Amino acid sequence: MRQVRTGLDVEVDGATLEFRYGAGVRGPLAVFRTLDAIRASLLDPQCSGPSPVYSIAMDVRREEDEDALKASYLLFGVVAYAAGKLGKEPIRSQGHVHATAPHSGWSPPELYEIWEGNAIIYAQQRTTDDPGRCVAVTAGPGEKVVVPPGWAHAAINADTKQRMVFGAWCDRQYGFEYAGVRAHGGLAYFPIVNADGAIEWILNGRYQAADLEQRASRSYPELGLDAVEPIYSQYHNNPKSVEWVAEPQQFAELWPRFAP
């Protein structure tokens, strides 16, 4: 298993998906998402699978960054996904849109960095009957994925045989909107694990037909991101490098043509 630098001393308990923080790092106890909590967005709401499905710790930080993070409305989260499947689907989140942050007036973007395992970040422009662009980005350890403002999205564990862990920069005034996703019984595409263990996609018939763009992760020089340095370290060394997560208006002209 490839080990990556994360910029934070955080470990995941393999049995419980709880988080342990090293010296100088603070964070809360994990919040767990059960299978029952996400059934409404699954291809088979009655399926079996591991529960909890994943764990989340929001506001993980180095002690010396605490005040600055609050002032900038930035929030760092760590998420751990179980191994296994949810019926025919891989382990995944239910999908949501970020609620508008009062301080900016924007539905914030999100910056993911995969720490362990293999992930697919799925995103679609809208949760109306016409989902707009639909994109599935594969990413491995150390790789980064940006979901633009206002897009519905979900993170997927692309390998059923091992857990998946990622860190993410979010807006401190975060909130999740599920109404559009739940009204359509999920996102526009369902991921399916085929007989070889690879991920295939099935269109959700509650949406209009839309093409799915599948691509590997990329670098984001247009956002000023370093492709190699961990995203927490980038903040710690230069807080302005990720402040656009809480201030997406900095790139207002970029987002309409942005490719995740």
N, C-alpha and C positions, 0 to 999 in steps of 0.2 A: 504494500500500500504506500503510495507516494505521500511523503510528509511535506507540508508547505509552511512557510512563515506566515503568521497571521497578525503580528503586531500586538497580540494580547495573549496573556497566559491564561488560557481557558481549556479545560478538559471536559470530555463528555463521558459519563458513566455508561459503559456498554450495556449494562443490564437494565438500567432505569431511565436512560436518556436525560438524567439530571445533569446539571453543570457544576463544575468545581472551578473556583477562581484562585489564581496564584497571588503571590505577594504584590500589592499595589494595584490590584484589579478589583473592581466592585461590580456587582450585578445581583439581580433578584433570584429567588427560587424559580425554577421552570414552571411555566403554565403548559398544561398538556391538552392536546386536541384529541378527543376520543373518536372512535369510528362512528358512534351514534351522532356526533355533532356535525359530521360532514356528509352523512348519507344522502341528503337531498340533492347534492351536486354530482353524485356518482352515476356511472352507466347502469349499475345494478344496485339500487338503494338497499336491497336486502342481502348484499354480499357479506361474506365473512372476511376477516383479515385481522392484523394486529391492532391492539388498542392498549395504550395510546398510539395514534398514528405518528404523531410528531410532538416535539417539545419546543417551547419558545422562551427566550429570556430577552426582554427589552431593556434598554438602558444599561448595557454593559460598557464599562469605560475604565480607563486609567484614572486613579484618584486625582492626579494633577490636572486632568482635563475637565473635571466635573462642572465647574462654574462656566467655563467657556462654551461647553456644549449646550448648557441651558440657555445661555445668552444668544447663541446662534440658531436655536431651534433644531439642532441636529440630534439624532438618536441612533445608537448602534444596537442592532439585534443579532442574536445568535440562535440558529434553529437546527435541530437534529431530527432526521427522519429515520424511522425504523426500516429494517429490511423486510422483504416479503411483497405481498400483493393484496389488493382490495378487489376480490373476485378476479376478473380478467385484467384489471388495471394495475399499474404500478402504484406504489405509495405516492400520494400527492396531496396537496392542499385543495380546498374546495374552490378557490378562485374568488377574487374580489376586485373592486375598484377602490382606490384611495379616496376617502372623503376630502372635501375641500378644507385646506388648512386656514383657519381664520386669519393668521398673521400675514399670509401671502395672497390669499384668494385663489390659490391654485390647488388642483388635485396633484399631489407631489409625485415626482418620479421615485424610483428606487434603484439603488446600486448594489448588486449582488456580487459576492466573491465565494467561490466554492472552496471549501477547506478539506473536505474528505469525500471520497466516492465520486459518482458521476451524476450530473443533473441535466434536466431539460427545463428551461424557463419558457413557458408558453405565454403568449400575450396576444390580445386582440384589441382593436381600436375602440370598439363599442360593445354594449350589452343589449342593444336594440335588435330587432329581427335581422337587420343587416349588420353583421359584426365588423365590416370593414376589413382591413388587413389583418391576417392571422399569421403569426410567426412562432416557430419553435426553435429555440437556440440551445444547442448542446454545449456543455461546459464541464471541464474536469478540474482537478485541484489547482488552485492558483489563478484560474481564469475568472473573468469578470463579465457580467451582463447588466445592461441598463434597460429598465422598463420606463418608457417616456411618460410624461404626465397624462393622466386621464385614462390610460389603457387598463383594461381588465387583465389579470394575470394569475398564474399559478406556478408553483415550483413542484417538480416531479423528480422522484428518485429513479434514475434510469437503469439502475442495477438492482434487481430483486434480491441478490445474494449478500448485499452489504448495506450498512447504513449510509446516509448521506448527511453531511453537515455543511452549513454555510453561514457566513456573516453578511450583514447588509446595513448600509446607511439608509436611514428613513427620516422623515420629518417628525419632530417631537410632538407636534399636534396631530399625530396620526389618528385615523379612524378608518374603518372598513365599511364599504357599502356592498351588500349582498343581493339587493332586491332584483336587479336585472339578471344576474346569474341564476338565482333561484327560480325566477319566473320562466326561465328557459330550461330548467332542469340541468343546469351546468353551463360550462363554456361551449364554444362552437365546435370544438373537437375533443373527443375522448381518446386518451392514450391507451393502447392495448398491448399486452405482452404476448408476442407470438410464440410458437413452439420452440424457436431457437433462442428465446430470451430477449429478442430485439423489440423495440417499440414501434408499433404501427399506429395509425390514426383513423378514427371513425368520425364522420361528420355527424353532429347533433342535428337531427331533423327538425328541431324546433327553430332553427335559424335558416335564413336563406343560404343557398350554396355559396361558398367562398373558397378560394384557393388557399392552401397552407404552404407558406414559405418555410423550408427547413434549412438551417444553416449552422455552422460552427460558430463559437464565440469569436469575438474580434476585439481589437484595441479601440480606444475611443480618444484619439488625439484631439478631436474637435471639442471635447469637454475638458481637456487638460489633464487627463488621467495618465499615470505611468502604468504601462502594461505589466510590469514586473513587481513593483513595490506593493506590499499589502495595503488595502484600502484604509485600514486603521492607521497604519504608519504614515501614509500620505497625509491624513488629517493631522496627526500628531506633529509631523515635521512642518506642515504648511496648511493651517486650517482652511485657507481660502480654496484649496485644491478640490474640496468636495462640498463647499458651501452652496453650490447650485442645487443640491438635493433639497434643501429647505428654501432656496430662492430660485426656483426654476425660471422666473422671469428674466434672469441673466441671459438665458438662451432662448428667449421667446421666438426669435426668427428661425431657430434651428429645429425646434420640435415638430412643426408640421411635416417636415421631410425627413425626420430622423429614422434611421434603421436600427432597431434593437440589436 
